[in-house]
Amino acid sequence: MRTLTVSGTGSATAVPDTAVVRLSVVHRAGSLVEALAGAESARAEVVVEAGDLVVSTVNLSVWPVQEAGRSTVFEARHALTVATGDLATANGLLGRLADQVGDRLQVDGVDLTVADPSAALERAREAAFAAARAKAEHLAALADAVLGQVEAVVEGGGWSPAPVPFAMSKADVGLQPGETALSASVTVSWSLV
C-alpha cells in the first residue's frame, strides 16, 4: 500500500482574560538586616493590597552594593507573583501598589493568558488539518494519485502567548489584553489510490 504523510500547521486567536503580575520589592540600606527589614515591610504592603489574591514568593536575595564615594550598602530584593484572575483586578492592583509601595516597587512584567484555551486550540487544530489535507491533495495530484482514507494522525504543538506590553504611571494603570495566538500542528498519513 502506498501512503503519503504530510504536516500542517494552523493558528487561532483568543483574547487573554487572566493575568499574573510579576513584581519585586527592593530596599537598600546600610546593613543586611535593615535591607531585609525594608524589603519585608514592602512585601507586607503587597500582601495587604492583594487582599484575597494568591501572592507567592519566587525569590529572595540580598547582596552588597558598592556605590562610588560611599561605603558598601546592601540591597534586598523579594520577587513575588500575584495571581489576579481577571485584567480589571490586575489594573487596580498595580495602581494601588504604585501608590502604597512607591519607589520600592519594581514591576517585572504581567503575564496575560487565556484561562480556557480549548476552543481556540480546537480551531487551530481544524486549520492545521485543513492545511495538511490541502498539501496532501496537491502532492497526490503531482504523483498521479488520489487520497484514500486517513491511516494515522499525530498531533503536536501548543500555544504561545504573544508578549503584551504595558505602561505604568503612578496610579493609573491600564492593561490591554490584545490577542494571543494559539497554534497547533498535525502530521497526517493517507493511503494513496
VEXMIKE-427366 format. One line per field, with one value per residue: residue number from 1; residue in one letter; x, y, z of N, C-alpha, C in turn. Coordinates in Angstrom, 3 decimals, always signed. Each point is the difference from the previous one (the first is absolute). Example, Ala and Ser with C-alpha at 12.3 -4.5 7.8 and 13.67 -1.06 7.14 Angstrom:
% residues 2
num c(1;2)
residu c(A;S)
n.xx c(+13.190;-0.350)
n.yy c(-5.690;+1.050)
n.zz c(+7.800;-0.720)
ca.xx c(-0.890;+0.820)
ca.yy c(+1.190;+1.190)
ca.zz c(+0.000;+0.060)
c.xx c(+0.900;-0.770)
c.yy c(+1.200;+1.090)
c.zz c(+0.000;+0.730)
***
This chain:
% residues 193
num c(1;2;3;4;5;6;7;8;9;10;11;12;13;14;15;16;17;18;19;20;21;22;23;24;25;26;27;28;29;30;31;32;33;34;35;36;37;38;39;40;41;42;43;44;45;46;47;48;49;50;51;52;53;54;55;56;57;58;59;60;61;62;63;64;65;66;67;68;69;70;71;72;73;74;75;76;77;78;79;80;81;82;83;84;85;86;87;88;89;90;91;92;93;94;95;96;97;98;99;100;101;102;103;104;105;106;107;108;109;110;111;112;113;114;115;116;117;118;119;120;121;122;123;124;125;126;127;128;129;130;131;132;133;134;135;136;137;138;139;140;141;142;143;144;145;146;147;148;149;150;151;152;153;154;155;156;157;158;159;160;161;162;163;164;165;166;167;168;169;170;171;172;173;174;175;176;177;178;179;180;181;182;183;184;185;186;187;188;189;190;191;192;193)
residu c(M;R;T;L;T;V;S;G;T;G;S;A;T;A;V;P;D;T;A;V;V;R;L;S;V;V;H;R;A;G;S;L;V;E;A;L;A;G;A;E;S;A;R;A;E;V;V;V;E;A;G;D;L;V;V;S;T;V;N;L;S;V;W;P;V;Q;E;A;G;R;S;T;V;F;E;A;R;H;A;L;T;V;A;T;G;D;L;A;T;A;N;G;L;L;G;R;L;A;D;Q;V;G;D;R;L;Q;V;D;G;V;D;L;T;V;A;D;P;S;A;A;L;E;R;A;R;E;A;A;F;A;A;A;R;A;K;A;E;H;L;A;A;L;A;D;A;V;L;G;Q;V;E;A;V;V;E;G;G;G;W;S;P;A;P;V;P;F;A;M;S;K;A;D;V;G;L;Q;P;G;E;T;A;L;S;A;S;V;T;V;S;W;S;L;V)
n.xx c(+0.847;-0.326;+0.823;-0.616;+1.081;-0.830;+0.573;-0.822;+0.005;-0.553;-0.655;-0.265;-0.805;+0.395;-0.942;+1.190;-0.279;+1.236;+0.458;+1.305;+0.030;+1.119;+0.360;+0.762;+0.269;+0.557;+1.005;+0.592;+0.999;+0.444;-0.971;+0.448;-0.004;+0.494;+0.837;+0.199;+0.142;+0.703;+0.655;+0.141;+0.232;+0.770;+0.546;+0.012;+0.436;+0.804;+0.250;+0.121;+0.675;+0.644;-0.209;-1.070;+0.735;+0.422;+0.789;+0.985;+0.877;+0.748;+0.495;+0.952;+0.576;+1.220;+0.525;+1.313;-0.156;+1.002;-0.278;+0.247;+1.131;-0.664;-0.349;+0.289;-1.022;-1.131;-0.261;-1.234;-0.222;-1.303;+0.201;-1.114;-0.971;-0.934;-0.735;-0.302;+0.022;-0.864;-0.071;-1.269;+0.064;+0.677;-0.846;-1.015;+0.469;+0.369;-1.140;-0.641;+0.683;-0.194;-1.236;-0.180;+0.576;-0.421;+1.123;-0.496;-0.978;+0.245;-0.639;+0.155;-1.316;-0.854;-0.308;-0.427;-0.965;-0.307;-0.982;-0.829;+1.180;-0.851;-0.869;+0.938;+0.413;-1.297;-0.178;+1.059;-0.490;-1.221;+0.592;+0.640;-1.115;-0.704;+1.010;-0.014;-1.335;+0.025;+0.992;-0.696;-1.111;+0.743;+0.622;-1.194;-0.509;+1.063;-0.423;-0.950;-0.344;-0.840;-0.343;+0.384;-0.112;-0.303;+1.317;+0.440;-0.213;+1.002;-0.364;+0.409;+0.776;-0.368;+0.044;+0.174;-0.093;-0.583;+1.193;-0.450;+0.423;+0.459;-0.673;+0.814;-0.955;+0.150;-1.218;+0.401;-0.599;+0.369;-0.471;+0.545;-1.030;-0.364;+0.812;-0.269;+1.102;-0.873;+0.925;-0.178;+0.512;-0.186;+0.278;-0.378;-0.341;+0.007;-0.901;+0.711;-0.954)
n.yy c(-1.167;+0.926;+0.787;+1.023;+0.516;+0.905;+1.163;+0.468;+1.305;+0.399;+1.133;+0.446;+1.019;+0.464;+0.595;+0.365;-0.818;-0.409;+0.380;-0.171;+0.747;+0.276;+0.049;+1.032;-0.218;+1.197;-0.253;+1.201;-0.498;+0.613;-0.811;-1.231;+0.140;+1.229;-0.507;-1.084;+0.785;+0.816;-1.034;-0.433;+1.250;+0.109;-1.193;+0.398;+1.152;-0.756;-0.762;+1.125;+0.615;-1.170;+0.171;-0.480;+0.789;-0.945;+0.236;-0.163;-0.447;+0.697;+1.078;-0.202;+1.176;-0.028;+1.173;+0.066;+1.320;+0.130;+1.113;+0.687;+0.052;-1.155;-0.258;-1.248;-0.138;-0.389;-0.807;+0.058;-1.108;+0.237;-1.011;+0.493;-0.879;+0.653;-1.070;+0.838;-1.054;+0.990;+0.632;+0.185;-1.179;-0.455;+0.656;-0.336;-1.252;+0.108;+0.593;-0.893;-0.975;+0.654;+0.194;-1.252;-0.698;+0.768;+0.689;-0.665;+0.379;-1.181;+0.406;-1.312;+0.013;-0.085;-1.211;+0.308;-0.745;-1.082;+0.203;+0.021;-0.461;-0.879;+1.006;+0.858;-0.894;-0.171;+1.315;+0.085;-1.046;+0.559;+1.166;-0.632;-0.641;+1.122;+0.572;-1.001;+0.030;+1.336;-0.076;-0.920;+0.714;+1.075;-0.565;-0.454;+1.170;+0.512;-0.931;+0.660;+0.439;-0.681;+0.922;-1.002;-1.025;+0.626;-0.184;+1.247;+0.474;+0.888;+0.385;+1.233;+0.709;+1.237;+0.751;+1.140;+0.551;+0.932;+0.564;+0.466;+1.090;+0.635;+1.070;+0.553;+0.814;+1.030;+0.391;+0.225;-1.177;-0.350;-1.195;-0.111;-0.829;+0.810;-0.725;-1.233;-0.327;-0.918;-0.938;-0.722;-1.205;-0.538;-1.267;-0.064;-1.276;+0.066;-0.897;-0.464;+0.476)
n.zz c(+0.000;-0.901;+0.710;+0.490;+0.555;+0.513;+0.227;+0.893;-0.100;+1.102;-0.030;+1.193;+0.156;+1.175;+0.681;+0.502;+1.002;+0.164;+1.189;-0.146;+1.089;-0.683;+1.272;+0.338;+1.277;-0.072;+0.838;+0.014;+0.732;+1.104;+0.390;+0.060;+1.319;-0.156;-0.902;+0.741;+1.054;-0.781;-0.538;+1.251;+0.398;-1.083;+0.286;+1.277;-0.526;-0.746;+1.053;+0.717;-0.962;-0.007;+1.293;-0.649;-0.778;-0.817;+1.063;-0.886;+0.888;-0.847;+0.630;+0.901;-0.253;+0.543;-0.394;+0.162;+0.126;-0.848;+0.666;-1.095;+0.697;+0.096;+1.215;+0.167;-0.823;+0.477;-1.008;+0.475;-0.662;+0.119;-0.828;-0.519;+0.041;-0.696;+0.280;-0.993;-0.775;+0.136;-1.181;+0.277;+0.588;-1.056;-0.790;+0.772;+0.004;-1.265;-0.183;+0.760;-0.613;-1.137;+0.441;+0.398;-0.953;-0.969;+0.277;+1.013;-0.793;-0.511;-1.086;+0.174;+0.062;-0.974;+0.417;-1.211;+0.484;-0.661;+0.846;-1.028;-0.449;+0.536;-0.018;+0.387;+0.887;+0.223;-0.053;+0.811;+0.693;-0.084;+0.256;+0.973;+0.316;-0.145;+0.630;+0.873;+0.018;+0.001;+0.877;+0.675;-0.200;+0.255;+1.024;+0.395;-0.342;+0.599;+0.851;-0.662;+1.202;+0.754;+0.908;+0.768;+0.841;+1.108;+0.001;+0.211;+1.220;-0.044;+1.218;-0.267;+0.774;+0.105;+1.079;-0.621;+1.212;-0.709;+0.070;+1.154;-0.640;+1.075;+0.334;+0.906;+0.403;+0.802;-0.342;-1.225;+0.123;-1.218;+0.217;-1.184;-0.045;-1.007;-0.752;+0.325;-0.665;-0.338;+0.044;-1.074;+0.115;-1.181;+0.130;-1.271;+0.088;-1.332;-0.277;-0.999;-0.811)
ca.xx c(-0.847;+0.732;-0.539;+0.556;-0.031;+0.312;-0.283;-0.685;-0.098;-1.106;-0.038;-1.231;+0.266;-0.918;+0.283;+0.376;-0.975;+0.580;+1.305;+0.894;+0.911;+1.326;+0.566;+1.009;+0.133;+1.438;+0.356;+1.429;+0.272;+1.393;+0.326;-0.782;-1.235;-0.885;-0.449;-1.031;-1.178;-0.693;-0.648;-1.097;-1.137;-0.608;-0.721;-1.224;-0.927;-0.519;-0.977;-1.193;-0.694;-0.495;-1.209;-0.238;+0.736;+1.097;+1.330;+1.004;+1.404;+0.766;+1.410;+0.415;+1.453;+0.633;+1.393;+0.629;+0.103;+1.027;-0.314;+1.180;+0.185;-0.782;+0.264;-0.836;-1.369;-0.585;-1.279;-0.831;-1.039;-0.955;-0.786;-1.312;-1.045;-1.355;-0.992;-1.106;-1.231;-0.382;+0.850;-0.414;+0.608;+1.428;+0.096;-0.188;+1.090;+1.214;-0.173;+0.090;+1.374;+0.824;-0.276;+0.357;+1.375;+0.831;+1.248;+0.520;-0.686;+0.441;-0.873;+0.830;-0.797;-1.342;-0.262;-1.411;-0.273;-1.385;-0.335;-0.424;+0.343;-0.433;-0.740;+0.958;+0.850;-0.800;+0.019;+1.365;+0.148;-0.773;+0.768;+1.192;-0.418;-0.358;+1.255;+0.628;-0.785;+0.263;+1.351;-0.011;-0.707;+0.898;+1.076;-0.579;-0.248;+1.305;+0.418;-1.065;-0.738;-1.104;+0.027;-0.948;-0.389;+1.046;+0.603;+0.505;+0.072;+0.796;-0.091;+1.106;-0.171;-0.609;-0.313;+1.059;-0.565;+0.789;+0.268;-0.897;+0.637;-0.874;+0.669;-0.474;+0.307;-0.141;-1.140;-0.890;+0.516;-0.963;+0.486;-0.798;+0.218;+0.407;-0.331;+1.034;-0.057;+0.140;+0.311;-0.056;+0.550;-0.367;+0.610;-1.048;+0.350;-1.119;+0.295;-0.134;-0.690)
ca.yy c(+1.167;+1.257;+1.015;+1.350;+0.617;+1.433;+0.760;+1.272;+0.844;+0.951;+0.843;+0.709;+1.001;+0.122;+1.178;-0.380;+0.395;-0.127;+0.648;-0.245;+1.135;-0.329;+1.226;-0.108;+1.113;+0.182;+0.990;+0.162;+0.542;-0.102;-1.339;-1.101;-0.115;+1.108;-0.242;-1.042;+0.549;+0.883;-0.831;-0.717;+0.904;+0.202;-1.240;-0.004;+0.928;-0.689;-0.998;+0.721;+0.523;-1.132;-0.530;-1.440;-0.560;-0.896;+0.594;-1.057;+0.376;-0.634;+0.047;+1.021;+0.093;+1.181;+0.067;+1.299;+0.900;+1.023;+1.229;+0.861;+0.995;-0.303;-1.324;-1.069;-0.161;-1.287;+0.061;-1.201;-0.099;-1.087;-0.165;-0.585;-0.022;+0.145;-0.519;+0.942;-0.430;+0.803;+1.142;+1.174;-0.147;+0.306;+1.451;+0.639;-0.370;+0.726;+1.390;+0.080;-0.293;+1.166;+1.007;-0.422;-0.486;+1.079;-0.267;-1.348;-0.935;-0.177;-0.919;-0.794;-0.353;-0.531;-1.085;-0.087;-1.324;-0.399;-0.987;-1.240;+0.138;-1.179;+0.341;+0.528;-1.120;-0.823;+0.686;-0.117;-1.378;-0.104;+0.684;-0.813;-1.169;+0.481;+0.307;-1.284;-0.603;+0.747;-0.347;-1.405;-0.090;+0.525;-0.969;-1.199;+0.319;-0.004;-1.400;-0.673;-0.842;+0.641;-0.357;-0.986;+0.244;+0.413;-1.150;+0.387;+1.426;+0.286;+1.416;+0.629;+1.451;+0.523;+1.413;+0.913;+1.335;+1.124;+0.931;+1.137;+1.065;+0.871;+1.162;+0.264;+1.263;-0.142;-0.783;-0.184;-1.168;-0.595;-1.166;-0.279;-1.417;-0.353;-1.372;-1.005;-0.986;-1.392;-0.751;-1.459;-0.669;-1.412;-0.786;-0.909;-0.965;-0.496;-0.998;+0.522;-0.916)
ca.zz c(+0.000;-0.032;+0.909;-0.063;+1.322;-0.033;+1.218;-0.186;+1.189;-0.005;+1.188;+0.328;+1.025;+1.124;+0.817;+1.369;+1.009;+1.332;+0.115;+1.135;+0.137;+0.528;+0.543;+1.052;+0.926;+0.139;+1.012;+0.281;+1.331;+0.405;+0.517;-0.546;+0.781;-0.385;-1.372;+0.079;+0.680;-0.937;-1.023;+0.667;+0.209;-1.320;-0.321;+0.801;-0.647;-1.184;+0.459;+0.447;-1.178;-0.802;+0.639;-0.143;-1.136;+0.366;-0.121;+0.158;-0.084;-1.065;+0.369;+0.953;-0.056;+0.573;-0.418;+0.251;-1.141;+0.205;-0.705;-0.125;+1.048;+1.202;+0.553;-0.531;+0.493;-0.370;-0.700;+0.141;-1.035;+0.213;-1.228;+0.288;-1.028;+0.520;-0.944;+0.158;-0.651;-1.164;-0.311;+0.777;+1.324;-0.169;-0.162;+1.301;+0.908;-0.363;+0.420;+1.466;+0.408;-0.324;+1.025;+1.351;+0.130;-0.526;-0.703;+0.297;-0.893;-1.378;-0.730;-0.894;-1.162;+0.187;-0.940;-0.348;-0.555;-0.231;+1.028;-0.651;-1.420;-0.761;-1.225;-0.984;-0.420;-0.921;-1.307;-0.530;-0.496;-1.236;-1.039;-0.270;-0.770;-1.337;-0.696;-0.332;-1.086;-1.240;-0.443;-0.426;-1.282;-1.022;-0.217;-0.617;-1.413;-0.666;-0.131;-0.745;+0.937;+0.718;+1.420;+0.499;+1.389;+0.945;+0.667;+1.321;+0.309;+1.193;+0.322;+0.724;+0.095;+1.210;-0.148;+0.412;+0.106;-0.519;+1.082;+0.053;+0.747;+0.752;+0.564;+1.340;+0.642;+1.444;+0.451;-1.131;-0.709;-0.916;-0.744;-1.184;-0.241;-1.361;-0.371;+0.147;-1.082;+0.391;-1.214;+0.068;-1.176;-0.137;-1.066;-0.429;-1.048;-0.803;-1.020;-1.358;-0.925)
c.xx c(+0.906;-0.669;+0.702;-0.165;+0.434;-0.332;-0.705;-0.018;-1.173;+0.039;-1.365;+0.352;-1.062;+0.409;+0.355;-1.008;+0.511;+1.389;+0.727;+1.008;+1.298;+0.637;+1.070;-0.144;+1.475;+0.266;+1.508;+0.158;+1.458;+0.403;-0.902;-1.347;-0.993;-0.541;-1.109;-1.284;-0.788;-0.725;-1.191;-1.198;-0.700;-0.778;-1.314;-1.038;-0.612;-1.095;-1.291;-0.798;-0.588;-1.260;-0.085;+0.745;+1.167;+1.329;+1.015;+1.402;+0.662;+1.463;+0.193;+1.513;+0.465;+1.449;+0.565;+0.110;+1.032;-0.357;+1.220;+0.030;-0.766;+0.382;-0.981;-1.374;-0.499;-1.337;-0.706;-1.096;-0.849;-0.891;-1.267;-0.822;-1.337;-0.943;-1.266;-1.305;-0.283;+0.872;-0.374;+0.612;+1.485;+0.215;-0.071;+1.145;+1.262;-0.084;+0.142;+1.420;+0.924;-0.185;+0.560;+1.470;+0.989;+1.249;+0.606;-0.626;+0.669;-0.923;+0.859;-0.755;-1.378;-0.211;-1.504;-0.241;-1.499;-0.309;-0.386;+0.262;-0.572;-0.729;+0.955;+0.928;-0.741;-0.020;+1.378;+0.251;-0.753;+0.751;+1.242;-0.365;-0.367;+1.255;+0.705;-0.734;+0.289;+1.381;+0.032;-0.705;+0.885;+1.098;-0.514;-0.252;+1.311;+0.501;-1.027;-0.758;-1.123;+0.102;-1.083;-0.367;+1.196;+0.496;+0.493;-0.011;+0.797;-0.068;+1.247;-0.271;-0.677;-0.326;+1.132;-0.569;+0.925;+0.265;-0.909;+0.670;-1.029;+0.811;-0.601;+0.416;-0.425;-1.191;-0.982;+0.554;-1.083;+0.637;-0.955;+0.246;+0.464;-0.486;+1.206;-0.173;+0.233;+0.220;-0.097;+0.655;-0.429;+0.819;-0.995;+0.551;-1.265;+0.480;-0.196;-0.690;+0.176)
c.yy c(+1.247;+0.985;+1.335;+0.622;+1.451;+0.617;+1.285;+0.761;+0.950;+0.818;+0.628;+0.993;-0.044;+1.236;-0.461;+0.534;-0.173;+0.627;-0.485;+1.146;-0.498;+1.301;-0.315;+1.208;+0.070;+1.068;-0.006;+0.622;-0.256;-1.346;-1.037;-0.102;+1.094;-0.185;-1.047;+0.533;+0.912;-0.772;-0.748;+0.911;+0.285;-1.239;-0.055;+0.949;-0.620;-0.983;+0.680;+0.493;-1.114;-0.601;-1.512;-0.628;-0.846;+0.686;-1.090;+0.584;-0.793;-0.082;+1.102;+0.026;+1.306;-0.013;+1.376;+0.799;+1.067;+1.214;+0.907;+1.037;-0.262;-1.379;-1.012;+0.018;-1.365;+0.224;-1.335;+0.059;-1.237;-0.053;-0.785;-0.135;+0.155;-0.469;+0.822;-0.473;+0.864;+1.240;+1.243;-0.049;+0.319;+1.500;+0.708;-0.283;+0.792;+1.467;+0.165;-0.239;+1.174;+1.084;-0.391;-0.362;+1.028;-0.487;-1.368;-1.065;-0.020;-1.016;-0.708;-0.427;-0.485;-1.049;-0.098;-1.328;-0.199;-1.125;-1.345;+0.116;-1.095;+0.356;+0.517;-1.113;-0.925;+0.628;-0.105;-1.398;-0.196;+0.651;-0.803;-1.212;+0.410;+0.325;-1.284;-0.660;+0.705;-0.347;-1.436;-0.153;+0.496;-1.003;-1.275;+0.243;+0.019;-1.420;-0.819;-0.990;+0.832;-0.439;-1.009;+0.365;+0.442;-1.245;+0.327;+1.516;+0.145;+1.498;+0.447;+1.475;+0.377;+1.454;+0.831;+1.404;+1.054;+0.958;+1.218;+1.099;+0.785;+1.152;+0.297;+1.393;-0.149;-0.857;-0.277;-1.110;-0.529;-1.144;-0.239;-1.446;-0.353;-1.387;-0.887;-1.009;-1.380;-0.797;-1.495;-0.547;-1.456;-0.606;-1.096;-0.901;-0.464;-1.157;+0.667;-1.038;+0.474)
c.zz c(+0.000;+0.957;-0.250;+1.381;-0.116;+1.355;-0.361;+1.314;-0.162;+1.261;+0.156;+1.091;+1.082;+0.787;+1.404;+1.023;+1.425;+0.005;+1.241;+0.000;+0.616;+0.474;+1.028;+0.900;+0.357;+1.054;+0.210;+1.376;+0.347;+0.554;-0.645;+0.697;-0.400;-1.416;-0.015;+0.634;-0.934;-1.087;+0.598;+0.207;-1.335;-0.426;+0.748;-0.596;-1.252;+0.405;+0.446;-1.204;-0.858;+0.604;-0.126;-1.169;+0.486;-0.310;+0.284;-0.101;-1.109;+0.406;+1.035;-0.022;+0.622;-0.439;+0.327;-1.291;+0.353;-0.833;+0.024;+1.122;+1.274;+0.505;-0.590;+0.653;-0.454;-0.682;+0.162;-1.061;+0.298;-1.234;+0.320;-1.278;+0.703;-1.088;+0.175;-0.607;-1.210;-0.144;+0.796;+1.395;-0.067;-0.159;+1.350;+0.956;-0.318;+0.417;+1.502;+0.486;-0.293;+1.055;+1.365;+0.174;-0.543;-0.701;+0.313;-0.899;-1.365;-0.650;-1.032;-1.247;+0.395;-1.079;-0.219;-0.704;-0.214;+0.977;-0.607;-1.504;-0.890;-1.298;-1.081;-0.492;-0.957;-1.397;-0.651;-0.557;-1.308;-1.157;-0.375;-0.850;-1.430;-0.810;-0.422;-1.167;-1.327;-0.552;-0.532;-1.350;-1.141;-0.318;-0.663;-1.482;-0.780;-0.242;-0.787;+0.881;+0.631;+1.454;+0.315;+1.432;+0.835;+0.723;+1.408;+0.120;+1.285;+0.227;+0.745;+0.054;+1.281;-0.208;+0.537;+0.071;-0.589;+1.155;-0.084;+0.820;+0.815;+0.546;+1.357;+0.424;+1.458;+0.422;-1.122;-0.878;-0.913;-0.761;-1.157;-0.388;-1.399;-0.362;+0.216;-1.127;+0.573;-1.271;+0.260;-1.257;+0.020;-1.129;-0.349;-1.116;-0.689;-0.858;-1.355;-0.863;-1.424)
***
